[in-house]
Amino acid sequence: MAFDAGTGTLSCPSCGRQDQVDQIPDPLKQQALPLEDVKEYHCNGCGAVIVTDQETSATTCSFCGSAVVLSDRLSGDFAPAMLIPFTISKEAAMKAFKKWCRNGLLTPKGFMTADRIAGMTGMYVPFWLYDLNNGIEVHGQGTRVRIYTQGDYRYTETQHFNIYRKIRLNYVRLPIDASEKMNDELMDKLEPFPYDQLKAFKTPYLAGYRAEKYSYNDEQLFPRAKEKTSSYIDAYISSTVQGYSSVMYTDKQIDTTVKQADYVLLPVWMIRYNYNRTEYTFAMNGQTGKVVGKPPISKAKVTAWFAGVSAFSFVGLKIVSWLMGGGFL
């Protein structure tokens, strides 16, 4: 049986039987198997580490397509707390990706046909979901400048202010990709995931898909979580000091603590596409259908686009010049 993203059930492709995952016991727990009996295997081609249950003896690598053989067991520390199941089937994902390819304004025509897909793999990618508490204290100097004329004189009045802000910002379910093999930038761009769809982890959800264990624990990825929120914190601080002509911070203290960190698996379709003797990698959110990746760019289309914009701008300037009394040559 395999998990059917369309119906959300564990389905048998032969007889059509469908079981609700929430209403059946986890097979591993049902058989009273210790978590140490869950297997992990390593790809000899690219080194990827993928999680599966104890029955798996051989499979293909989700990253490079190479055949891999089961190596050793997976410790209980790698058991995820929750996951978001796939809702987009492989057929729907293929259709959505082809539509995405056809909408590329600057991609080559050969790429837009989407007929060179080398592989599409449904993967549960490991993430840490952080709940962070931020205590922020800011000191700074602000100025307000007023320019006015009185009689024959022009005056500039500058007022100086001491700025102090004490702020508490809490972030919930901040996702950080925990797989060494996955591209962090690619995974970040797949957000947001619908976290209201999180389910308690059960192995039947993995049936028919691949799942990779995390490469870094929550403590190791905590610095990246803080870095990911830094731009949002800076933007919020700036929003509290509006109305000044200039602002200079003399001291900024940010104390970030982890309230909770949950290990979860999130659904991602990984797509390998061969074009012009180069392989491109794309990712699709397995819940929303959002596609991310860097497609090839057509130099001819870029040149034509630039020429068109330049010509349009030139004609526009000529019309403005003519309307203002100039020539139209």
Phi and psi restraints in degrees (value plus and minus 20) as a CYANA .aco file:
   2 ALA   PHI    -156.6  -116.6
   2 ALA   PSI     131.4   171.4
   3 PHE   PHI     -92.8   -52.8
   3 PHE   PSI     104.6   144.6
   4 ASP   PHI    -115.5   -75.5
   4 ASP   PSI      90.7   130.7
   5 ALA   PHI     -84.6   -44.6
   5 ALA   PSI     -47.6    -7.6
   6 GLY   PHI     -91.5   -51.5
   6 GLY   PSI     -62.1   -22.1
   7 THR   PHI    -121.0   -81.0
   7 THR   PSI     -35.0     5.0
   8 GLY   PHI      52.9    92.9
   8 GLY   PSI       3.5    43.5
   9 THR   PHI    -141.7  -101.7
   9 THR   PSI     145.0   185.0
  10 LEU   PHI    -108.5   -68.5
  10 LEU   PSI      94.3   134.3
  11 SER   PHI    -139.0   -99.0
  11 SER   PSI     127.8   167.8
  12 CYS   PHI    -120.0   -80.0
  12 CYS   PSI     100.7   140.7
  13 PRO   PHI     -91.1   -51.1
  13 PRO   PSI     -36.1     3.9
  14 SER   PHI    -107.7   -67.7
  14 SER   PSI     -71.9   -31.9
  15 CYS   PHI    -123.1   -83.1
  15 CYS   PSI     -30.6     9.4
  16 GLY   PHI      65.8   105.8
  16 GLY   PSI     -16.6    23.4
  17 ARG   PHI     -83.1   -43.1
  17 ARG   PSI     121.2   161.2
  18 GLN   PHI    -150.8  -110.8
  18 GLN   PSI     108.6   148.6
  19 ASP   PHI    -138.2   -98.2
  19 ASP   PSI     116.4   156.4
  20 GLN   PHI     -93.9   -53.9
  20 GLN   PSI     105.0   145.0
  21 VAL   PHI     -81.3   -41.3
  21 VAL   PSI     -58.6   -18.6
  22 ASP   PHI     -87.1   -47.1
  22 ASP   PSI     -38.3     1.7
  23 GLN   PHI    -124.2   -84.2
  23 GLN   PSI     -15.6    24.4
  24 ILE   PHI    -139.1   -99.1
  24 ILE   PSI     128.2   168.2
  25 PRO   PHI     -92.0   -52.0
  25 PRO   PSI     133.2   173.2
  26 ASP   PHI     -86.2   -46.2
  26 ASP   PSI     107.0   147.0
  27 PRO   PHI     -76.4   -36.4
  27 PRO   PSI     -58.5   -18.5
  28 LEU   PHI     -85.9   -45.9
  28 LEU   PSI     -63.4   -23.4
  29 LYS   PHI     -90.5   -50.5
  29 LYS   PSI     -54.8   -14.8
  30 GLN   PHI     -83.0   -43.0
  30 GLN   PSI     -56.5   -16.5
  31 GLN   PHI    -108.7   -68.7
  31 GLN   PSI     -14.6    25.4
  32 ALA   PHI      35.5    75.5
  32 ALA   PSI      17.7    57.7
  33 LEU   PHI    -103.5   -63.5
  33 LEU   PSI     113.1   153.1
  34 PRO   PHI     -87.3   -47.3
  34 PRO   PSI     132.0   172.0
  35 LEU   PHI     -80.3   -40.3
  35 LEU   PSI     -42.8    -2.8
  36 GLU   PHI     -86.6   -46.6
  36 GLU   PSI     -36.3     3.7
  37 ASP   PHI    -101.8   -61.8
  37 ASP   PSI     -30.7     9.3
  38 VAL   PHI     -90.2   -50.2
  38 VAL   PSI     120.0   160.0
  39 LYS   PHI    -120.5   -80.5
  39 LYS   PSI     135.7   175.7
  40 GLU   PHI    -153.8  -113.8
  40 GLU   PSI     130.1   170.1
  41 TYR   PHI    -157.5  -117.5
  41 TYR   PSI     137.8   177.8
  42 HIS   PHI    -139.2   -99.2
  42 HIS   PSI     114.6   154.6
  43 CYS   PHI     -97.0   -57.0
  43 CYS   PSI     107.2   147.2
  44 ASN   PHI     -93.0   -53.0
  44 ASN   PSI     -36.7     3.3
  45 GLY   PHI    -102.3   -62.3
  45 GLY   PSI     -69.9   -29.9
  46 CYS   PHI    -142.3  -102.3
  46 CYS   PSI     -27.4    12.6
  47 GLY   PHI      66.3   106.3
  47 GLY   PSI     -14.4    25.6
  48 ALA   PHI     -83.2   -43.2
  48 ALA   PSI     125.0   165.0
  49 VAL   PHI    -130.2   -90.2
  49 VAL   PSI     103.5   143.5
  50 ILE   PHI    -146.3  -106.3
  50 ILE   PSI     120.2   160.2
  51 VAL   PHI    -115.9   -75.9
  51 VAL   PSI     119.4   159.4
  52 THR   PHI    -172.7  -132.7
  52 THR   PSI     155.9   195.9
  53 ASP   PHI    -104.9   -64.9
  53 ASP   PSI    -198.9  -158.9
  54 GLN   PHI     -90.4   -50.4
  54 GLN   PSI     -37.7     2.3
  55 GLU   PHI     -96.3   -56.3
  55 GLU   PSI     -38.8     1.2
  56 THR   PHI     -89.3   -49.3
  56 THR   PSI     109.7   149.7
  57 SER   PHI    -138.8   -98.8
  57 SER   PSI     -44.9    -4.9
  58 ALA   PHI    -179.5  -139.5
  58 ALA   PSI     130.4   170.4
  59 THR   PHI    -180.7  -140.7
  59 THR   PSI    -189.2  -149.2
  60 THR   PHI    -133.8   -93.8
  60 THR   PSI     126.9   166.9
  61 CYS   PHI     -89.8   -49.8
  61 CYS   PSI     111.9   151.9
  62 SER   PHI     -89.1   -49.1
  62 SER   PSI     -40.2    -0.2
  63 PHE   PHI    -112.4   -72.4
  63 PHE   PSI     -69.6   -29.6
  64 CYS   PHI    -135.0   -95.0
  64 CYS   PSI     -26.8    13.2
  65 GLY   PHI      63.4   103.4
  65 GLY   PSI     -19.2    20.8
  66 SER   PHI     -92.9   -52.9
  66 SER   PSI     131.9   171.9
  67 ALA   PHI     -92.9   -52.9
  67 ALA   PSI     115.5   155.5
  68 VAL   PHI    -150.4  -110.4
  68 VAL   PSI     133.4   173.4
  69 VAL   PHI    -138.9   -98.9
  69 VAL   PSI     122.6   162.6
  70 LEU   PHI     -75.3   -35.3
  70 LEU   PSI     115.3   155.3
  71 SER   PHI    -130.0   -90.0
  71 SER   PSI     -90.9   -50.9
  72 ASP   PHI    -157.5  -117.5
  72 ASP   PSI    -189.3  -149.3
  73 ARG   PHI    -118.3   -78.3
  73 ARG   PSI     141.7   181.7
  74 LEU   PHI    -123.6   -83.6
  74 LEU   PSI     109.5   149.5
  75 SER   PHI     -94.9   -54.9
  75 SER   PSI     139.7   179.7
  76 GLY   PHI     -84.5   -44.5
  76 GLY   PSI     -38.7     1.3
  77 ASP   PHI     -84.6   -44.6
  77 ASP   PSI     -38.2     1.8
  78 PHE   PHI    -115.8   -75.8
  78 PHE   PSI     -10.4    29.6
  79 ALA   PHI     -96.4   -56.4
  79 ALA   PSI      98.3   138.3
  80 PRO   PHI     -90.1   -50.1
  80 PRO   PSI     133.8   173.8
  81 ALA   PHI    -101.9   -61.9
  81 ALA   PSI     -59.6   -19.6
  82 MET   PHI    -166.8  -126.8
  82 MET   PSI     149.6   189.6
  83 LEU   PHI    -172.8  -132.8
  83 LEU   PSI     141.8   181.8
  84 ILE   PHI    -128.0   -88.0
  84 ILE   PSI      97.6   137.6
  85 PRO   PHI     -89.2   -49.2
  85 PRO   PSI     136.4   176.4
  86 PHE   PHI     -85.7   -45.7
  86 PHE   PSI     119.2   159.2
  87 THR   PHI    -138.8   -98.8
  87 THR   PSI     -29.2    10.8
  88 ILE   PHI    -126.6   -86.6
  88 ILE   PSI      97.0   137.0
  89 SER   PHI     -91.7   -51.7
  89 SER   PSI     149.1   189.1
  90 LYS   PHI     -82.8   -42.8
  90 LYS   PSI     -59.5   -19.5
  91 GLU   PHI     -84.7   -44.7
  91 GLU   PSI     -64.1   -24.1
  92 ALA   PHI     -86.1   -46.1
  92 ALA   PSI     -57.2   -17.2
  93 ALA   PHI     -85.5   -45.5
  93 ALA   PSI     -61.3   -21.3
  94 MET   PHI     -81.6   -41.6
  94 MET   PSI     -64.9   -24.9
  95 LYS   PHI     -83.9   -43.9
  95 LYS   PSI     -63.2   -23.2
  96 ALA   PHI     -86.6   -46.6
  96 ALA   PSI     -57.4   -17.4
  97 PHE   PHI     -87.8   -47.8
  97 PHE   PSI     -61.4   -21.4
  98 LYS   PHI     -82.8   -42.8
  98 LYS   PSI     -58.9   -18.9
  99 LYS   PHI     -84.5   -44.5
  99 LYS   PSI     -60.0   -20.0
 100 TRP   PHI     -82.3   -42.3
 100 TRP   PSI     -61.8   -21.8
 101 CYS   PHI     -83.0   -43.0
 101 CYS   PSI     -60.6   -20.6
 102 ARG   PHI     -87.9   -47.9
 102 ARG   PSI     -41.2    -1.2
 103 ASN   PHI    -109.1   -69.1
 103 ASN   PSI     -15.5    24.5
 104 GLY   PHI     -92.2   -52.2
 104 GLY   PSI      94.2   134.2
 105 LEU   PHI     -92.0   -52.0
 105 LEU   PSI     -52.5   -12.5
 106 LEU   PHI    -135.7   -95.7
 106 LEU   PSI      -7.8    32.2
 107 THR   PHI    -108.8   -68.8
 107 THR   PSI     133.7   173.7
 108 PRO   PHI     -81.6   -41.6
 108 PRO   PSI     131.8   171.8
 109 LYS   PHI     -80.4   -40.4
 109 LYS   PSI     -57.5   -17.5
 110 GLY   PHI     -83.6   -43.6
 110 GLY   PSI     -52.7   -12.7
 111 PHE   PHI     -93.0   -53.0
 111 PHE   PSI     -55.5   -15.5
 112 MET   PHI     -86.9   -46.9
 112 MET   PSI     -38.7     1.3
 113 THR   PHI     -91.4   -51.4
 113 THR   PSI     -40.5    -0.5
 114 ALA   PHI      34.1    74.1
 114 ALA   PSI      18.6    58.6
 115 ASP   PHI    -128.1   -88.1
 115 ASP   PSI      -4.2    35.8
 116 ARG   PHI    -143.6  -103.6
 116 ARG   PSI      14.6    54.6
 117 ILE   PHI     -92.9   -52.9
 117 ILE   PSI      97.9   137.9
 118 ALA   PHI    -105.0   -65.0
 118 ALA   PSI     -43.7    -3.7
 119 GLY   PHI    -197.6  -157.6
 119 GLY   PSI     129.5   169.5
 120 MET   PHI    -158.7  -118.7
 120 MET   PSI     100.5   140.5
 121 THR   PHI    -145.9  -105.9
 121 THR   PSI     108.9   148.9
 122 GLY   PHI    -104.2   -64.2
 122 GLY   PSI     101.9   141.9
 123 MET   PHI    -147.6  -107.6
 123 MET   PSI     121.9   161.9
 124 TYR   PHI    -114.7   -74.7
 124 TYR   PSI      88.9   128.9
 125 VAL   PHI    -111.3   -71.3
 125 VAL   PSI     115.3   155.3
 126 PRO   PHI     -95.0   -55.0
 126 PRO   PSI     114.0   154.0
 127 PHE   PHI    -154.4  -114.4
 127 PHE   PSI     133.5   173.5
 128 TRP   PHI    -123.9   -83.9
 128 TRP   PSI     110.0   150.0
 129 LEU   PHI    -122.4   -82.4
 129 LEU   PSI      95.5   135.5
 130 TYR   PHI    -121.0   -81.0
 130 TYR   PSI     119.0   159.0
 131 ASP   PHI    -126.5   -86.5
 131 ASP   PSI      95.1   135.1
 132 LEU   PHI    -135.3   -95.3
 132 LEU   PSI     119.1   159.1
 133 ASN   PHI    -129.6   -89.6
 133 ASN   PSI     107.6   147.6
 134 ASN   PHI    -139.0   -99.0
 134 ASN   PSI      98.4   138.4
 135 GLY   PHI    -119.8   -79.8
 135 GLY   PSI      99.3   139.3
 136 ILE   PHI    -141.4  -101.4
 136 ILE   PSI     114.1   154.1
 137 GLU   PHI    -154.5  -114.5
 137 GLU   PSI     104.3   144.3
 138 VAL   PHI    -148.4  -108.4
 138 VAL   PSI     112.6   152.6
 139 HIS   PHI    -138.3   -98.3
 139 HIS   PSI     123.7   163.7
 140 GLY   PHI    -187.2  -147.2
 140 GLY   PSI    -199.2  -159.2
 141 GLN   PHI    -143.3  -103.3
 141 GLN   PSI     115.2   155.2
 142 GLY   PHI    -146.0  -106.0
 142 GLY   PSI     132.5   172.5
 143 THR   PHI    -149.2  -109.2
 143 THR   PSI     130.3   170.3
 144 ARG   PHI    -147.9  -107.9
 144 ARG   PSI     104.6   144.6
 145 VAL   PHI    -130.7   -90.7
 145 VAL   PSI     110.4   150.4
 146 ARG   PHI    -146.2  -106.2
 146 ARG   PSI     107.3   147.3
 147 ILE   PHI    -133.1   -93.1
 147 ILE   PSI     106.6   146.6
 148 TYR   PHI    -165.2  -125.2
 148 TYR   PSI     140.7   180.7
 149 THR   PHI    -133.5   -93.5
 149 THR   PSI     116.4   156.4
 150 GLN   PHI    -158.6  -118.6
 150 GLN   PSI      92.6   132.6
 151 GLY   PHI      47.0    87.0
 151 GLY   PSI    -149.5  -109.5
 152 ASP   PHI    -112.4   -72.4
 152 ASP   PSI     -11.9    28.1
 153 TYR   PHI    -136.7   -96.7
 153 TYR   PSI     127.7   167.7
 154 ARG   PHI    -132.7   -92.7
 154 ARG   PSI     104.2   144.2
 155 TYR   PHI    -130.9   -90.9
 155 TYR   PSI     126.9   166.9
 156 THR   PHI    -140.7  -100.7
 156 THR   PSI      97.2   137.2
 157 GLU   PHI    -128.2   -88.2
 157 GLU   PSI     104.5   144.5
 158 THR   PHI    -138.3   -98.3
 158 THR   PSI     102.8   142.8
 159 GLN   PHI    -124.7   -84.7
 159 GLN   PSI     119.6   159.6
 160 HIS   PHI    -133.3   -93.3
 160 HIS   PSI     118.0   158.0
 161 PHE   PHI    -153.1  -113.1
 161 PHE   PSI     123.3   163.3
 162 ASN   PHI    -106.7   -66.7
 162 ASN   PSI     113.4   153.4
 163 ILE   PHI    -133.3   -93.3
 163 ILE   PSI     113.6   153.6
 164 TYR   PHI    -160.5  -120.5
 164 TYR   PSI     108.6   148.6
 165 ARG   PHI    -152.4  -112.4
 165 ARG   PSI     114.6   154.6
 166 LYS   PHI    -142.7  -102.7
 166 LYS   PSI      95.4   135.4
 167 ILE   PHI    -149.8  -109.8
 167 ILE   PSI     126.1   166.1
 168 ARG   PHI    -143.6  -103.6
 168 ARG   PSI      99.5   139.5
 169 LEU   PHI    -139.0   -99.0
 169 LEU   PSI     109.7   149.7
 170 ASN   PHI    -136.2   -96.2
 170 ASN   PSI     111.5   151.5
 171 TYR   PHI    -134.5   -94.5
 171 TYR   PSI     114.1   154.1
 172 VAL   PHI    -138.6   -98.6
 172 VAL   PSI     122.3   162.3
 173 ARG   PHI      34.2    74.2
 173 ARG   PSI      30.9    70.9
 174 LEU   PHI    -101.4   -61.4
 174 LEU   PSI      95.5   135.5
 175 PRO   PHI    -106.7   -66.7
 175 PRO   PSI     114.2   154.2
 176 ILE   PHI    -149.9  -109.9
 176 ILE   PSI     102.0   142.0
 177 ASP   PHI     -82.4   -42.4
 177 ASP   PSI     107.4   147.4
 178 ALA   PHI    -126.9   -86.9
 178 ALA   PSI      -9.9    30.1
 179 SER   PHI    -119.5   -79.5
 179 SER   PSI     109.4   149.4
 180 GLU   PHI     -87.0   -47.0
 180 GLU   PSI     -52.4   -12.4
 181 LYS   PHI     -99.4   -59.4
 181 LYS   PSI     -43.3    -3.3
 182 MET   PHI    -102.6   -62.6
 182 MET   PSI     123.8   163.8
 183 ASN   PHI     -94.4   -54.4
 183 ASN   PSI      99.1   139.1
 184 ASP   PHI     -81.3   -41.3
 184 ASP   PSI     -61.4   -21.4
 185 GLU   PHI     -83.2   -43.2
 185 GLU   PSI     -60.5   -20.5
 186 LEU   PHI     -84.4   -44.4
 186 LEU   PSI     -63.3   -23.3
 187 MET   PHI     -87.2   -47.2
 187 MET   PSI     -58.1   -18.1
 188 ASP   PHI     -81.8   -41.8
 188 ASP   PSI     -58.0   -18.0
 189 LYS   PHI     -93.4   -53.4
 189 LYS   PSI     -34.8     5.2
 190 LEU   PHI     -94.8   -54.8
 190 LEU   PSI     -36.2     3.8
 191 GLU   PHI     -85.6   -45.6
 191 GLU   PSI     136.8   176.8
 192 PRO   PHI    -111.3   -71.3
 192 PRO   PSI     134.2   174.2
 193 PHE   PHI    -118.2   -78.2
 193 PHE   PSI     128.9   168.9
 194 PRO   PHI     -99.3   -59.3
 194 PRO   PSI      71.7   111.7
 195 TYR   PHI     -89.5   -49.5
 195 TYR   PSI     -33.0     7.0
 196 ASP   PHI     -91.1   -51.1
 196 ASP   PSI     -29.8    10.2
 197 GLN   PHI    -115.2   -75.2
 197 GLN   PSI     -12.9    27.1
 198 LEU   PHI     -81.3   -41.3
 198 LEU   PSI     115.0   155.0
 199 LYS   PHI    -141.6  -101.6
 199 LYS   PSI     132.5   172.5
 200 ALA   PHI     -81.4   -41.4
 200 ALA   PSI     117.8   157.8
 201 PHE   PHI     -85.1   -45.1
 201 PHE   PSI     108.6   148.6
 202 LYS   PHI    -159.1  -119.1
 202 LYS   PSI     119.3   159.3
 203 THR   PHI     -82.5   -42.5
 203 THR   PSI     -48.7    -8.7
 204 PRO   PHI     -77.5   -37.5
 204 PRO   PSI     -47.2    -7.2
 205 TYR   PHI     -82.1   -42.1
 205 TYR   PSI     -45.7    -5.7
 206 LEU   PHI    -102.8   -62.8
 206 LEU   PSI     -31.9     8.1
 207 ALA   PHI     -81.3   -41.3
 207 ALA   PSI     103.4   143.4
 208 GLY   PHI      70.3   110.3
 208 GLY   PSI     -21.9    18.1
 209 TYR   PHI    -147.4  -107.4
 209 TYR   PSI     154.9   194.9
 210 ARG   PHI    -129.2   -89.2
 210 ARG   PSI     131.9   171.9
 211 ALA   PHI    -161.2  -121.2
 211 ALA   PSI     113.8   153.8
 212 GLU   PHI    -127.0   -87.0
 212 GLU   PSI     120.7   160.7
 213 LYS   PHI     -97.5   -57.5
 213 LYS   PSI     139.5   179.5
 214 TYR   PHI     -92.5   -52.5
 214 TYR   PSI     126.5   166.5
 215 SER   PHI    -115.4   -75.4
 215 SER   PSI     -43.0    -3.0
 216 TYR   PHI    -150.6  -110.6
 216 TYR   PSI     118.9   158.9
 217 ASN   PHI    -101.9   -61.9
 217 ASN   PSI     157.6   197.6
 218 ASP   PHI     -85.8   -45.8
 218 ASP   PSI     -52.3   -12.3
 219 GLU   PHI     -88.8   -48.8
 219 GLU   PSI     -58.8   -18.8
 220 GLN   PHI     -87.6   -47.6
 220 GLN   PSI     -52.1   -12.1
 221 LEU   PHI    -113.8   -73.8
 221 LEU   PSI     -22.3    17.7
 222 PHE   PHI     -77.8   -37.8
 222 PHE   PSI     -62.2   -22.2
 223 PRO   PHI     -78.5   -38.5
 223 PRO   PSI     -57.8   -17.8
 224 ARG   PHI     -89.2   -49.2
 224 ARG   PSI     -55.0   -15.0
 225 ALA   PHI     -82.9   -42.9
 225 ALA   PSI     -62.7   -22.7
 226 LYS   PHI     -84.4   -44.4
 226 LYS   PSI     -61.3   -21.3
 227 GLU   PHI     -83.3   -43.3
 227 GLU   PSI     -56.9   -16.9
 228 LYS   PHI     -87.4   -47.4
 228 LYS   PSI     -50.2   -10.2
 229 THR   PHI    -109.9   -69.9
 229 THR   PSI     -30.0    10.0
 230 SER   PHI     -80.2   -40.2
 230 SER   PSI     -61.7   -21.7
 231 SER   PHI     -86.8   -46.8
 231 SER   PSI     -55.7   -15.7
 232 TYR   PHI     -88.9   -48.9
 232 TYR   PSI     -57.6   -17.6
 233 ILE   PHI     -85.1   -45.1
 233 ILE   PSI     -64.9   -24.9
 234 ASP   PHI     -80.8   -40.8
 234 ASP   PSI     -61.0   -21.0
 235 ALA   PHI     -85.1   -45.1
 235 ALA   PSI     -58.5   -18.5
 236 TYR   PHI     -88.5   -48.5
 236 TYR   PSI     -61.2   -21.2
 237 ILE   PHI     -79.8   -39.8
 237 ILE   PSI     -64.5   -24.5
 238 SER   PHI     -80.8   -40.8
 238 SER   PSI     -54.4   -14.4
 239 SER   PHI     -88.9   -48.9
 239 SER   PSI     -38.4     1.6
 240 THR   PHI    -112.1   -72.1
 240 THR   PSI     -25.4    14.6
 241 VAL   PHI    -143.4  -103.4
 241 VAL   PSI      17.9    57.9
 242 GLN   PHI     -99.7   -59.7
 242 GLN   PSI     140.0   180.0
 243 GLY   PHI      78.2   118.2
 243 GLY   PSI     -19.0    21.0
 244 TYR   PHI    -124.1   -84.1
 244 TYR   PSI     130.4   170.4
 245 SER   PHI     -92.2   -52.2
 245 SER   PSI     -54.2   -14.2
 246 SER   PHI    -171.6  -131.6
 246 SER   PSI     131.3   171.3
 247 VAL   PHI    -156.8  -116.8
 247 VAL   PSI     113.1   153.1
 248 MET   PHI    -150.5  -110.5
 248 MET   PSI     104.1   144.1
 249 TYR   PHI    -106.8   -66.8
 249 TYR   PSI     110.4   150.4
 250 THR   PHI    -117.8   -77.8
 250 THR   PSI     -42.0    -2.0
 251 ASP   PHI    -179.2  -139.2
 251 ASP   PSI     114.2   154.2
 252 LYS   PHI    -159.3  -119.3
 252 LYS   PSI      94.4   134.4
 253 GLN   PHI    -133.7   -93.7
 253 GLN   PSI     105.3   145.3
 254 ILE   PHI    -145.4  -105.4
 254 ILE   PSI      95.4   135.4
 255 ASP   PHI    -127.4   -87.4
 255 ASP   PSI      88.4   128.4
 256 THR   PHI    -127.5   -87.5
 256 THR   PSI     108.2   148.2
 257 THR   PHI    -146.9  -106.9
 257 THR   PSI     132.0   172.0
 258 VAL   PHI    -112.3   -72.3
 258 VAL   PSI      98.0   138.0
 259 LYS   PHI    -101.3   -61.3
 259 LYS   PSI     -58.0   -18.0
 260 GLN   PHI    -181.5  -141.5
 260 GLN   PSI     126.8   166.8
 261 ALA   PHI    -158.0  -118.0
 261 ALA   PSI      97.9   137.9
 262 ASP   PHI    -130.4   -90.4
 262 ASP   PSI     115.9   155.9
 263 TYR   PHI    -107.9   -67.9
 263 TYR   PSI      99.4   139.4
 264 VAL   PHI    -153.1  -113.1
 264 VAL   PSI     141.8   181.8
 265 LEU   PHI    -133.6   -93.6
 265 LEU   PSI     110.9   150.9
 266 LEU   PHI    -138.2   -98.2
 266 LEU   PSI     122.9   162.9
 267 PRO   PHI    -101.5   -61.5
 267 PRO   PSI     106.8   146.8
 268 VAL   PHI    -159.2  -119.2
 268 VAL   PSI     110.7   150.7
 269 TRP   PHI    -111.3   -71.3
 269 TRP   PSI     100.0   140.0
 270 MET   PHI    -117.1   -77.1
 270 MET   PSI     109.1   149.1
 271 ILE   PHI    -143.2  -103.2
 271 ILE   PSI     106.2   146.2
 272 ARG   PHI    -125.7   -85.7
 272 ARG   PSI     109.5   149.5
 273 TYR   PHI    -150.3  -110.3
 273 TYR   PSI     103.5   143.5
 274 ASN   PHI    -115.5   -75.5
 274 ASN   PSI     104.4   144.4
 275 TYR   PHI    -167.2  -127.2
 275 TYR   PSI     106.4   146.4
 276 ASN   PHI      34.3    74.3
 276 ASN   PSI      26.0    66.0
 277 ARG   PHI      43.4    83.4
 277 ARG   PSI       2.0    42.0
 278 THR   PHI    -149.5  -109.5
 278 THR   PSI     117.8   157.8
 279 GLU   PHI    -118.0   -78.0
 279 GLU   PSI     108.1   148.1
 280 TYR   PHI    -129.7   -89.7
 280 TYR   PSI     124.1   164.1
 281 THR   PHI    -133.8   -93.8
 281 THR   PSI     109.3   149.3
 282 PHE   PHI    -146.6  -106.6
 282 PHE   PSI     139.1   179.1
 283 ALA   PHI    -151.1  -111.1
 283 ALA   PSI     125.3   165.3
 284 MET   PHI    -148.0  -108.0
 284 MET   PSI     112.8   152.8
 285 ASN   PHI     -83.7   -43.7
 285 ASN   PSI     100.3   140.3
 286 GLY   PHI     -92.2   -52.2
 286 GLY   PSI     -23.5    16.5
 287 GLN   PHI    -130.4   -90.4
 287 GLN   PSI     -61.9   -21.9
 288 THR   PHI    -120.7   -80.7
 288 THR   PSI     -39.1     0.9
 289 GLY   PHI      63.6   103.6
 289 GLY   PSI     -14.9    25.1
 290 LYS   PHI     -86.1   -46.1
 290 LYS   PSI     111.9   151.9
 291 VAL   PHI    -129.9   -89.9
 291 VAL   PSI     114.2   154.2
 292 VAL   PHI    -152.6  -112.6
 292 VAL   PSI     134.3   174.3
 293 GLY   PHI     126.9   166.9
 293 GLY   PSI     148.6   188.6
 294 LYS   PHI    -128.0   -88.0
 294 LYS   PSI      83.1   123.1
 295 PRO   PHI     -98.0   -58.0
 295 PRO   PSI     144.7   184.7
 296 PRO   PHI     -87.1   -47.1
 296 PRO   PSI     131.9   171.9
 297 ILE   PHI    -131.6   -91.6
 297 ILE   PSI     114.5   154.5
 298 SER   PHI    -103.5   -63.5
 298 SER   PSI      96.9   136.9
 299 LYS   PHI     -83.2   -43.2
 299 LYS   PSI     -56.1   -16.1
 300 ALA   PHI     -84.5   -44.5
 300 ALA   PSI     -62.2   -22.2
 301 LYS   PHI     -87.0   -47.0
 301 LYS   PSI     -59.1   -19.1
 302 VAL   PHI     -83.6   -43.6
 302 VAL   PSI     -63.5   -23.5
 303 THR   PHI     -82.8   -42.8
 303 THR   PSI     -64.2   -24.2
 304 ALA   PHI     -85.0   -45.0
 304 ALA   PSI     -60.1   -20.1
 305 TRP   PHI     -84.2   -44.2
 305 TRP   PSI     -64.2   -24.2
 306 PHE   PHI     -84.7   -44.7
 306 PHE   PSI     -61.4   -21.4
 307 ALA   PHI     -83.7   -43.7
 307 ALA   PSI     -60.0   -20.0
 308 GLY   PHI     -85.2   -45.2
 308 GLY   PSI     -62.8   -22.8
 309 VAL   PHI     -84.7   -44.7
 309 VAL   PSI     -61.3   -21.3
 310 SER   PHI     -84.2   -44.2
 310 SER   PSI     -62.8   -22.8
 311 ALA   PHI     -85.2   -45.2
 311 ALA   PSI     -62.0   -22.0
 312 PHE   PHI     -82.9   -42.9
 312 PHE   PSI     -62.2   -22.2
 313 SER   PHI     -85.2   -45.2
 313 SER   PSI     -60.2   -20.2
 314 PHE   PHI     -83.8   -43.8
 314 PHE   PSI     -65.2   -25.2
 315 VAL   PHI     -84.4   -44.4
 315 VAL   PSI     -59.6   -19.6
 316 GLY   PHI     -81.6   -41.6
 316 GLY   PSI     -62.2   -22.2
 317 LEU   PHI     -86.3   -46.3
 317 LEU   PSI     -57.9   -17.9
 318 LYS   PHI     -85.1   -45.1
 318 LYS   PSI     -60.5   -20.5
 319 ILE   PHI     -84.1   -44.1
 319 ILE   PSI     -62.5   -22.5
 320 VAL   PHI     -82.0   -42.0
 320 VAL   PSI     -62.8   -22.8
 321 SER   PHI     -81.7   -41.7
 321 SER   PSI     -62.0   -22.0
 322 TRP   PHI     -85.0   -45.0
 322 TRP   PSI     -61.9   -21.9
 323 LEU   PHI     -83.6   -43.6
 323 LEU   PSI     -48.3    -8.3
 324 MET   PHI    -109.9   -69.9
 324 MET   PSI     -12.8    27.2
 325 GLY   PHI      82.3   122.3
 325 GLY   PSI     -17.6    22.4
 326 GLY   PHI    -106.4   -66.4
 326 GLY   PSI    -198.6  -158.6
 327 GLY   PHI     -99.3   -59.3
 327 GLY   PSI     145.9   185.9
 328 PHE   PHI    -145.4  -105.4
 328 PHE   PSI      37.4    77.4
